[in-house]
């Protein structure tokens, strides 16, 4: 069977609707789960670590995996994990993307701090080098860097500006409502559940 869109659904179309289908937990399993559901089957997302322990296989191949998972499924012992709905799987991309931007911002700031430290440069007058006052003072400090290092640091600052612009968009009231809506939030012991 080819490993591309449409092939899983086509393969499963020859089997009885409602049959359980074991799906390995790999990074790209969402599209496979979608195809299994579209084929009218019931996807079962396998808990990989538990299944591996239960199968106790020394040699690991796709064919052996398939046979082992099939055996566990037939005996009713297949360890599975919860599969979020298609809508929730989609909504989860919002906080994941926000976290990517947040990590990028941190990495850029750390890189700029490290560059300044290489040349024993700092801005002591502020606690936040990247706030309004800090950025103004930073411009003067950049002049003390060697030309290529200054050039690279200026481009890092441009990248930082772009990332911070994206984070501000994500932190707008509409985006925050969407993030809370899809992820849930726990406040005072009350769980705010995902939006319907």
Phi, psi and omega in degrees: 000133177291151182258064177215169185302135178096329184290322180294313180300316180296316180299317184285344184298340181276353182258164182295131179299142179091358179289144177285142179230119179284132179234127179289146178278092175240164185300336182248034185278346184300316181294328178290317177301317178302315181293321178298315179296317180296331178281358179084015180262172180250106180288141175235110181280118187280135172283100191302313184297314181295319180296319180298318178296319182292327181278334179047049180267132176278311177271127183243114174225163179300321182294317178293321177303311182299315180296316181295315179296322178297319179297315179297321181294317181294328181271358179076019182247013182293118179283123184237164175238161181294139176251117177293158179296162179303317180297316180291323176300319179293314182296331180296342178292336180297303180293328178297318180292319177301318180295324177298313179298319181296317178294321178299316179301314180297316180297318179296315179298316179298320179296318179293315176302317181295321179297315179296320181296327178302329182250018178054041179252142177205166176240099186280340187289343183229155176270334179245102181299337186255006172283179183302309182294318180299319180296322178295316179292326180298325180303320178292323180292325180300330180296338182274351179281152172300155189305313183289323178292320177298315178303311181297318182292322176298322178289326174297320178295322176297316177298318179299318178300317179296317180294317179296326176298316178296318180296321177299319177298318180291334181269005176294157182307319180296317180292319180298317178300319180294318180297315179295320182299317185273334185260333186084159180211143180251118181228120178060032178084353179264125180271124174270114186274163180304147178294154178264000000 
